[in-house]
Amino acid sequence: MRANAPLKGYWSLPGGAVEPGEKLAAAVRREVREETGLRVEPGPIAAVFERITRDRRGRALYHYVLIDYLCRVKGGRLAAADDAGAARWFRPEELGGLRLTSGTLGVIRKAFQLQ
């Protein structure tokens, strides 16, 4: 669960900024480890999309390009860390009742199709 704005209190997938010179796969590994304590190996891309958050006047506050990978857990122990307020596993049937960030459920469904 996100601990900070934007979208504080919503469940989402781990993610964050790519550091200068960092390869995407390395950024995925680092961000997942920082936020969840898990060591993962990125696989195929599940989805690519933009998220633009606007203020009341319609001006862009945040503009993210999101690339979501299907990852395999290679080690570690699941625990909320960094800017995550909570981290846990959910069964597919539990997802519909959660407060999810826009697009998250679709990404998870696409990832299940890639398995």
C-alpha positions as CSV (number, residue, x, y, z in Angstrom):
1,M,0.0,0.0,0.0
2,R,1.3,3.4,-0.9
3,A,2.4,5.4,2.2
4,N,2.9,8.8,0.4
5,A,1.2,11.1,-2.1
6,P,0.2,10.7,-4.8
7,L,-2.4,8.0,-4.1
8,K,-1.6,7.5,-0.4
9,G,-3.6,4.6,1.0
10,Y,-4.1,2.8,-2.3
11,W,-2.7,-0.6,-3.1
12,S,-0.4,-0.6,-6.1
13,L,2.5,-2.5,-7.6
14,P,6.1,-1.7,-6.5
15,G,7.8,0.9,-8.6
16,G,9.8,4.1,-8.8
17,A,12.2,6.2,-10.7
18,V,15.0,4.8,-12.8
19,E,18.3,6.2,-11.7
20,P,20.6,7.9,-14.3
21,G,22.5,5.2,-16.2
22,E,20.5,2.4,-14.5
23,K,19.1,-0.4,-16.8
24,L,15.4,-1.1,-16.5
25,A,15.8,-4.6,-15.2
26,A,18.2,-3.4,-12.5
27,A,15.7,-0.6,-11.5
28,V,12.9,-3.2,-11.2
29,R,15.1,-5.4,-9.0
30,R,16.1,-2.4,-6.8
31,E,12.7,-0.9,-6.5
32,V,11.0,-4.2,-5.6
33,R,13.7,-5.0,-3.0
34,E,13.5,-1.5,-1.5
35,E,9.7,-1.5,-1.2
36,T,9.0,-5.2,-0.4
37,G,12.3,-6.9,0.7
38,L,11.9,-9.4,-2.1
39,R,14.6,-10.3,-4.6
40,V,13.0,-10.8,-8.0
41,E,14.0,-11.6,-11.6
42,P,12.1,-9.5,-14.2
43,G,10.5,-11.4,-17.0
44,P,8.3,-10.1,-19.9
45,I,6.6,-6.8,-19.9
46,A,3.0,-7.1,-18.8
47,A,1.9,-3.5,-19.6
48,V,3.0,0.0,-20.5
49,F,0.9,3.1,-19.8
50,E,0.9,6.7,-18.6
51,R,-0.5,8.0,-15.4
52,I,-1.1,11.8,-15.3
53,T,-2.4,13.3,-12.0
54,R,-3.9,16.8,-12.4
55,D,-4.8,19.6,-10.0
56,R,-8.3,21.2,-9.8
57,R,-7.4,23.5,-12.7
58,G,-6.4,20.6,-14.9
59,R,-2.7,21.3,-14.7
60,A,-0.4,18.2,-14.6
61,L,1.0,17.6,-11.1
62,Y,2.6,14.2,-11.9
63,H,3.3,12.4,-15.2
64,Y,4.6,8.9,-15.0
65,V,5.3,6.4,-17.7
66,L,4.8,3.0,-16.1
67,I,6.4,-0.2,-17.4
68,D,5.1,-3.3,-15.5
69,Y,7.1,-6.5,-15.6
70,L,6.0,-10.0,-14.7
71,C,8.6,-11.0,-12.0
72,R,9.6,-14.2,-10.4
73,V,10.5,-14.1,-6.7
74,K,14.0,-15.4,-6.1
75,G,14.4,-14.7,-2.4
76,G,13.9,-12.3,0.4
77,R,11.0,-11.9,2.8
78,L,7.9,-9.8,2.1
79,A,7.8,-6.7,4.3
80,A,6.8,-3.1,3.7
81,A,9.8,-0.8,3.4
82,D,10.9,2.5,1.9
83,D,7.7,4.3,0.8
84,A,5.4,1.4,1.1
85,G,2.9,1.6,4.0
86,A,2.1,-2.2,3.8
87,A,3.0,-5.2,1.6
88,R,1.2,-8.5,1.4
89,W,0.1,-11.2,-1.0
90,F,-3.5,-11.4,-2.2
91,R,-5.4,-14.2,-3.9
92,P,-6.9,-13.2,-7.2
93,E,-10.4,-13.3,-5.8
94,E,-9.5,-10.7,-3.2
95,L,-8.3,-8.0,-5.6
96,G,-11.8,-6.7,-6.6
97,G,-12.5,-5.6,-3.1
98,L,-9.3,-3.5,-2.7
99,R,-8.7,0.2,-3.1
100,L,-6.3,-0.1,-6.1
101,T,-4.6,2.6,-8.1
102,S,-6.1,3.0,-11.6
103,G,-4.9,0.3,-14.0
104,T,-3.4,-2.0,-11.4
105,L,-6.1,-4.7,-11.6
106,G,-5.7,-4.8,-15.4
107,V,-1.9,-5.1,-15.2
108,I,-2.3,-8.0,-12.7
109,R,-4.7,-9.8,-15.0
110,K,-2.4,-9.4,-18.0
111,A,0.5,-10.7,-15.9
112,F,-1.5,-13.8,-15.0
113,Q,-2.1,-14.4,-18.7
114,L,1.7,-14.3,-19.3
115,Q,2.4,-17.2,-16.9
